[in-house]
């Protein structure tokens, strides 16, 4: 064989070997980059960037584009998850997601607030509370990552019943006061007119009694009518400390024998509410404490973990018996000989309209404690 042919064959073989080696090297380098890409994504690391110049420019651009698409998709999913989480936390219904082992995978802020817990890790922690008559629960079973989970939604029926009860009382009072005033007002007016025209002294005296009684009844009905005429709250921000200090000063002026104190961990605590209406509620509680014989009154204001604000009003006066404690917010109920029985009922309406609540937390020989929660 001609030596030139042999050299040509050898040169071709060598060139093929070099080409194959370069191609294999480039293939391995590309496989390495792809493997690195998937490992980084698997570890949720998107900080890498492949070079986009030289022979591997197209590969680098393609892998960087894949990284960008996956990173953007992950960002969108995280934003959507945060959006849904905000929606879930905004509802007043408690929500828990529980797996087959009873572990709580997720819960919203309302669940913690309704159950009075700082954290919930297992369903067994709150099973007894959820099974009580205070809660209405609903369950739904779904598949999550091929695993059955239960979505438990629950609400406090006590607040719902309280709202309906309050609404019923308000409607009843409006009807009764309207009918009574329409019937009694003409009697009071006419008896007064006739008493001036009557010639007989006994008739005049009788008409005067009718007029006085009618006037007293009208004043009595008007007192209850105020329950349905609570002005709409005009909320604004105000500092809690000077607000409570002012009310305590008034309380001390009202009763010199009463010692009052204020506890406020955050001196710059702000409250968004109608200051005048809330002052009416706090003043009513302070007045009730003094009339119950309290010699010590304590006020404290603080922020709860769920960002709600509480104002506690405590006193060492005569405790409220358990049978009366269940009725103190019912309109017209009173244990005072001269009481109208609408103070606490109006206070509850004000707190309800202000988006808050009022409750009797404790009442024993040591202290009687009311809590306003916003």
C-alpha positions in Angstrom: 0.0 0.0 0.0 1.2 3.4 -0.8 2.7 5.2 2.1 0.7 8.3 1.4 -2.6 6.4 1.7 -1.5 4.9 5.0 -0.6 8.3 6.3 -4.0 9.7 5.2 -5.8 6.8 6.9 -3.8 7.4 10.1 -4.4 11.1 10.0 -8.1 10.5 9.5 -8.2 8.0 12.4 -6.3 10.4 14.7 -8.6 13.3 13.7 -11.6 11.1 14.4 -10.3 10.1 17.8 -9.5 13.7 18.7 -13.0 14.8 17.5 -14.6 11.9 19.5 -12.6 12.8 22.6 -13.6 16.5 22.3 -17.2 15.6 21.7 -17.2 13.2 24.7 -15.6 15.8 26.9 -18.2 18.4 25.8 -20.9 15.9 26.4 -19.6 15.1 29.9 -19.3 18.8 30.7 -22.9 19.4 29.6 -24.1 16.4 31.6 -22.3 17.8 34.6 -24.0 21.2 34.2 -27.4 19.6 33.9 -26.7 17.4 36.9 -25.6 20.4 38.9 -28.7 22.3 37.7 -31.1 19.6 39.1 -29.1 19.2 42.3 -29.3 22.9 43.0 -33.0 23.0 42.2 -33.6 20.1 44.4 -32.0 22.0 47.2 -33.9 25.2 46.3 -30.7 27.0 45.4 -31.2 29.4 42.5 -28.1 31.5 43.1 -26.0 29.8 40.3 -25.3 31.2 36.8 -23.7 29.3 33.9 -21.3 31.2 31.6 -22.9 32.3 28.3 -19.8 32.6 26.1 -17.5 30.3 24.2 -18.4 27.0 22.7 -21.0 26.3 25.5 -22.8 29.5 25.0 -26.0 27.9 23.8 -26.0 25.3 26.6 -25.3 28.0 29.2 -28.1 30.3 27.9 -30.6 27.3 27.8 -29.8 26.2 31.3 -30.0 29.7 32.7 -33.4 30.1 31.0 -34.6 26.9 32.7 -33.3 28.2 36.0 -35.1 31.5 35.5 -38.4 29.9 34.6 -38.2 27.5 37.6 -37.2 30.3 40.0 -40.0 32.6 38.7 -42.5 29.7 39.1 -41.4 29.1 42.6 -41.6 32.8 43.5 -45.2 32.9 42.0 -46.2 29.9 44.1 -44.7 31.4 47.3 -46.5 34.7 46.7 -49.8 32.8 46.0 -49.3 30.7 49.1 -48.7 33.9 51.2 -51.8 35.4 49.6 -54.0 32.4 50.5 -52.4 32.3 54.0 -53.4 36.0 54.6 -57.0 35.1 53.4 -57.2 32.2 55.8 -55.8 34.3 58.7 -58.3 37.0 58.0 -61.4 34.8 58.6 -62.9 34.4 62.0 -63.4 30.7 61.6 -60.7 28.4 63.0 -59.0 26.1 60.5 -56.7 23.1 61.1 -55.2 20.6 58.7 -54.6 17.3 60.4 -52.9 14.2 59.0 -53.7 10.5 59.7 -51.4 10.4 62.7 -53.2 13.4 64.3 -50.4 15.9 63.7 -51.5 19.4 62.9 -49.8 20.4 59.6 -51.2 23.9 59.4 -53.6 26.2 61.3 -54.7 29.8 61.1 -54.6 32.5 63.7 -58.3 32.2 64.5 -57.7 28.6 65.6 -55.2 29.7 68.2 -57.4 32.6 69.4 -60.6 30.5 69.7 -58.8 27.6 71.4 -56.8 29.8 73.7 -53.5 28.2 72.6 -50.1 29.6 71.7 -49.3 26.7 69.4 -51.1 23.5 68.2 -49.0 20.5 67.1 -51.4 17.6 67.7 -55.2 17.3 67.5 -55.2 15.6 70.9 -54.2 18.9 72.5 -57.6 20.5 71.6 -59.9 17.5 71.0 -61.7 18.0 74.3 -62.3 21.7 73.6 -63.5 21.1 70.1 -66.0 18.5 71.3 -67.6 20.9 73.8 -70.9 22.6 73.2 -69.2 25.9 72.6 -67.9 25.0 69.1 -69.6 24.1 65.8 -67.2 22.0 63.7 -67.1 20.8 60.1 -64.6 18.3 58.6 -63.5 17.6 55.0 -61.1 14.9 53.9 -58.8 15.5 51.0 -55.6 14.1 49.4 -52.4 16.0 49.9 -49.3 14.4 48.3 -51.1 11.1 48.2 -51.8 11.3 51.9 -55.3 11.7 53.4 -55.6 14.8 55.6 -58.6 16.3 57.4 -59.5 20.0 57.1 -61.3 20.9 60.3 -63.2 24.2 60.4 -64.8 25.4 63.7 -66.4 28.5 65.1 -67.5 29.7 68.5 -71.3 29.5 68.6 -71.4 31.5 71.8 -70.5 34.8 70.0 -73.0 34.0 67.2 -75.8 33.3 69.8 -74.8 36.5 71.7 -75.1 38.5 68.5 -78.5 37.1 67.7 -79.7 37.6 71.2 -78.5 41.2 71.2 -80.3 41.8 67.9 -83.5 40.3 69.2 -83.4 42.4 72.3 -82.8 45.6 70.3 -85.7 44.9 67.9 -88.0 44.1 70.9 -87.0 47.3 72.7 -87.7 49.4 69.6 -91.2 48.0 69.2 -92.1 48.2 72.9 -90.8 51.8 73.4 -92.5 53.0 70.2 -95.9 51.5 71.2 -95.7 52.5 74.9 -94.7 56.1 74.1 -97.4 56.5 71.5 -100.0 55.3 74.0 -98.8 57.1 77.1 -97.7 60.5 75.6 -101.4 61.5 74.8 -102.5 60.5 78.3 -99.9 62.6 80.0 -100.5 65.6 77.8 -104.3 65.4 78.0 -104.4 64.9 81.7 -102.2 68.0 82.2 -104.5 70.0 80.0 -107.7 68.8 81.8 -106.2 69.3 85.2 -106.0 73.1 84.5 -109.6 73.2 83.3 -111.3 71.0 85.9 -113.3 72.9 88.6 -113.4 70.1 91.1 -110.4 69.9 93.4 -110.4 66.0 93.6 -110.6 65.8 89.8 -107.7 68.1 89.4 -105.6 66.1 91.9 -106.5 62.9 90.2 -105.6 64.3 86.8 -102.3 65.6 88.2 -101.5 62.1 89.5 -102.3 60.6 86.1 -100.0 63.3 84.5 -97.2 62.7 86.9 -97.4 58.9 86.5 -97.5 59.2 82.8 -94.5 61.5 82.8 -92.6 59.1 84.9 -93.5 56.2 82.6 -92.3 58.2 79.6 -89.0 59.0 81.3 -88.7 55.3 82.2 -89.3 54.2 78.6 -87.0 56.8 77.2 -84.2 55.5 79.4 -84.5 52.1 77.8 -85.0 53.6 74.4 -81.4 54.8 74.6 -80.3 51.2 74.1 -81.3 51.4 70.4 -79.9 54.9 69.8 -76.2 54.2 70.3 -74.4 56.4 67.8 -72.3 54.8 65.1 -68.7 54.6 66.2 -66.3 57.1 64.7 -62.9 55.4 65.2 -59.6 57.1 65.3 -56.2 56.4 66.7 -55.5 57.6 70.3 -53.0 56.8 73.0 -54.3 54.4 75.6 -52.2 55.6 78.6 -53.5 59.2 78.9 -57.0 57.9 78.1 -57.0 55.5 81.0 -55.2 58.0 83.3 -57.9 60.5 82.7 -60.7 58.0 83.5 -58.9 56.8 86.7 -58.6 60.5 87.8 -62.3 60.9 87.4 -62.9 57.6 89.3 -60.7 58.8 92.2 -62.6 62.1 92.4 -65.9 60.2 92.4 -64.8 58.0 95.4 -62.0 59.3 97.6 -61.8 55.9 99.4 -60.9 54.0 96.3 -57.3 53.4 95.3 -56.7 53.0 91.6 -53.6 51.8 89.7 -52.7 51.5 86.0 -50.4 48.9 84.4 -49.2 49.5 80.9 -46.2 47.6 79.5 -46.2 49.7 76.3 -46.5 53.4 77.1 -47.0 54.2 73.4 -49.9 51.7 73.0 -52.4 53.0 70.4 -56.0 52.0 70.0 -58.2 52.5 66.9 -61.7 53.1 68.2 -64.3 55.7 69.1 -62.7 57.3 72.2 -65.9 58.7 73.6 -67.8 55.5 73.3 -65.1 53.4 74.9 -64.8 56.0 77.7 -68.5 55.3 78.4 -67.8 51.6 78.7 -64.8 51.9 81.0 -66.5 54.6 83.1 -69.6 52.3 83.5 -67.3 49.5 84.8 -65.5 51.8 87.2 -68.7 53.2 88.5 -70.1 49.6 89.0 -66.9 48.7 90.9 -67.3 51.6 93.3 -70.9 50.9 93.9 -69.9 47.2 94.6 -67.8 48.5 97.5 -64.4 48.2 95.8 -61.5 49.9 97.7 -59.0 48.9 95.0 -59.3 49.2 91.3 -56.7 48.0 88.8 -56.5 48.8 85.1 -54.1 47.2 82.6 -53.7 47.4 78.9 -51.6 45.1 76.7 -51.3 43.5 73.3 -52.1 39.9 72.7 -50.0 37.6 70.4 -52.6 37.9 67.7 -52.2 41.7 67.8 -55.5 42.3 69.5 -55.5 44.8 72.4 -57.0 44.1 75.8 -58.0 46.4 78.6 -58.6 44.7 81.9 -60.7 46.4 84.7 -60.4 44.6 88.0 -61.7 45.4 91.5 -61.9 43.9 95.0 -65.6 44.7 95.5 -68.5 42.4 96.2 -68.2 39.4 93.9 -70.9 38.6 91.4 -72.7 35.3 92.2 -72.5 32.7 89.4 -76.2 32.7 88.8 -76.2 36.5 88.3 -72.9 36.4 86.2 -74.8 34.7 83.4 -77.3 37.5 83.2 -75.4 40.7 83.8 -75.3 41.6 80.0 -79.1 40.9 79.6 -81.0 44.1 79.2 -83.1 45.2 82.2 -81.4 42.8 84.6 -80.1 44.5 87.7 -79.3 43.7 91.3 -79.4 47.4 92.4 -82.5 48.9 94.0 -82.1 52.0 91.8 -80.5 50.5 88.7 -81.9 50.5 85.2 -80.2 47.3 84.1 -79.0 48.7 80.8 -75.4 49.8 81.6 -73.6 46.6 80.8 -76.0 45.8 77.9 -75.2 49.1 76.3 -71.5 48.5 77.0 -71.7 45.2 75.1 -73.5 46.9 72.2 -70.8 49.5 72.0 -68.0 46.9 72.0 -69.8 44.8 69.4 -70.2 47.9 67.1 -66.5 48.7 67.7 -65.5 45.2 66.5 -64.6 44.1 70.0 -66.0 42.2 72.9 -66.6 42.5 76.7 -66.6 39.6 79.0 -66.5 38.8 82.7 -63.3 36.9 83.2 -63.5 36.2 86.9 -65.5 37.2 90.0 -64.6 35.8 93.4 -63.5 37.0 96.8 -60.2 38.1 95.5 -61.2 40.1 92.4 -63.8 40.8 89.8 -62.3 41.2 86.4 -63.8 42.5 83.2 -61.9 42.4 79.9 -62.4 44.6 76.8 -60.9 43.1 73.7 -60.3 45.0 70.5 
